């Protein structure tokens, strides 16, 4: 599913909005790795490889819309051990974080960890600031409460994380299937 070659266009601006928890890790690990998950220390390298296949096959760029984005500075430099690890694992698959969605959270949302209430608005705001985006997909395990987002979202199963089926569906969206 290499849509770049299929279309003969290598300069399309494709974006993959990436959440981390429930996508690059899963609840499967919560029972035996609860502390690591809650501290953001576990990322499944197999899920990173699946993400790498999607990014390389479609030429998409990664935009972080996860709560993990608060662990990076404005220049996308890691501020914590967890974000350094994420950066390293992505680099091992020849990926980098291109950008992050703007922060529209409030103290109340951060305290309650109900990020899904603003994620759609953050993604749509990012898209509004980048009108040259040709195709985009959202990888997230949460319902983002927005019909526009829903038509571009691959809702991963938090118990499993990213799967090959998810990658294929995301590739179809990025290659013009929406």
C-alpha positions in Angstrom: 0.0 0.0 0.0 2.6 2.6 -1.0 0.3 5.4 -2.1 3.3 7.7 -3.0 4.3 5.5 -5.8 0.8 4.6 -6.8 -0.1 8.3 -7.3 3.3 9.2 -8.6 3.3 12.1 -6.1 6.0 12.4 -3.5 5.2 15.9 -2.3 1.7 15.4 -0.9 1.3 16.7 2.6 0.0 13.8 4.6 -0.4 13.9 8.4 -0.8 11.2 11.0 -2.1 12.6 14.3 -0.6 10.3 16.9 -1.8 9.4 20.3 0.5 7.2 22.4 -1.4 5.4 25.2 -3.7 2.8 23.7 -1.9 3.1 20.3 1.8 2.4 21.0 1.0 0.6 24.2 -2.1 -1.2 25.5 -4.1 -2.1 28.5 -2.8 -5.6 28.0 0.2 -4.4 29.9 -1.7 -2.7 32.8 -2.0 -5.7 35.0 1.7 -6.6 35.1 3.1 -3.2 34.2 0.7 -0.8 35.8 3.4 1.5 37.2 5.3 1.7 33.9 2.1 2.6 32.0 1.1 5.3 34.5 4.6 6.8 34.4 4.6 6.6 30.6 7.6 4.3 30.5 6.2 1.5 28.3 6.0 1.7 24.6 5.6 -1.5 22.6 8.4 -1.6 20.0 6.2 -3.9 17.8 3.6 -1.1 17.7 6.3 1.4 16.7 7.3 -0.9 13.8 3.7 -1.0 12.7 3.6 2.8 12.8 6.8 2.9 10.9 5.3 0.8 8.1 2.4 3.3 7.8 4.6 6.3 7.8 7.1 5.0 5.3 4.4 3.5 3.0 2.4 6.8 2.9 5.0 9.5 3.3 2.9 10.9 6.2 4.4 13.1 8.9 3.7 12.6 12.6 1.9 15.2 14.6 1.7 14.4 18.3 -1.8 15.0 19.8 -1.2 12.9 22.9 -0.8 14.1 26.4 2.8 13.1 25.9 3.3 16.3 23.9 3.6 18.1 27.3 6.9 16.2 27.7 8.5 18.1 24.8 9.5 21.7 24.5 8.4 24.1 21.7 11.2 22.8 19.5 10.2 19.2 20.0 13.1 18.5 22.3 12.3 15.8 24.9 11.9 17.2 28.5 11.6 13.8 30.3 13.0 10.3 30.1 9.8 9.1 28.6 9.8 11.5 25.7 13.5 10.8 25.1 12.7 7.1 24.9 9.8 7.8 22.5 12.1 9.9 20.3 14.7 7.2 20.3 12.3 4.4 19.4 10.8 6.5 16.6 14.3 7.3 15.3 15.1 3.6 15.3 12.4 3.2 12.7 13.5 6.4 10.8 10.6 8.5 12.1 10.5 11.9 13.9 7.8 14.0 15.3 7.0 16.8 12.8 4.8 18.9 15.1 2.3 18.9 18.0 -1.3 20.0 18.2 -1.9 23.2 20.1 -2.8 22.9 23.8 -6.5 23.8 24.3 -6.7 22.0 27.7 -7.8 23.7 30.9 -6.6 23.0 34.4 -9.8 21.1 35.0 -9.3 18.9 31.9 -5.7 18.2 32.9 -6.7 17.3 36.5 -9.5 15.0 35.4 -7.4 13.7 32.4 -10.4 14.0 30.1 -8.2 15.1 27.2 -10.7 13.6 24.7 -13.0 16.6 25.4 -10.5 18.9 23.5 -8.5 16.6 21.3 -10.8 17.1 18.3 -10.7 20.9 18.6 -6.9 20.7 18.9 -6.6 18.6 15.7 -9.0 20.9 13.8 -7.1 23.9 15.0 -3.8 22.5 13.8 -5.4 21.7 10.4 -6.8 25.2 10.1 -3.2 26.5 10.7 -1.9 24.1 8.0 -4.4 24.4 5.1 -1.8 22.7 2.8 -2.6 19.4 4.4 -3.7 17.0 1.6 -4.7 14.0 3.7 -4.8 13.1 7.4 -5.6 10.4 9.8 -6.0 10.2 13.5 -4.7 7.3 15.5 -6.4 7.3 19.0 -8.1 4.8 21.3 -10.6 7.5 22.5 -13.8 8.7 21.1 -13.0 12.3 20.1 -16.7 13.5 19.9 -16.5 15.0 16.5 -18.0 13.8 13.2 -15.3 15.3 11.0 -12.6 13.7 13.1 -14.5 10.4 13.2 -14.4 10.0 9.4 -10.5 10.3 9.6 -10.0 8.3 12.8 -8.7 4.8 13.3 -9.9 4.1 16.8 -7.5 1.6 18.2 -8.5 -1.0 20.8 -6.9 0.2 24.0 -6.6 -3.5 25.1 -4.5 -4.3 22.1 -3.0 -1.0 20.7 -2.1 -0.5 17.0 -2.6 -3.5 14.8 -1.8 -4.3 11.1 -5.6 -4.0 10.4 -5.4 -0.4 11.8 -2.4 0.4 9.7 -4.1 -0.8 6.5 -7.2 1.3 7.3 -5.1 4.3 8.1 -3.2 3.9 4.9 -6.4 3.8 2.9 -7.4 7.1 4.5 -4.0 8.7 3.8 -4.0 7.5 0.3 -7.3 9.1 -0.6 -9.9 6.6 0.7 -11.8 9.3 2.6 
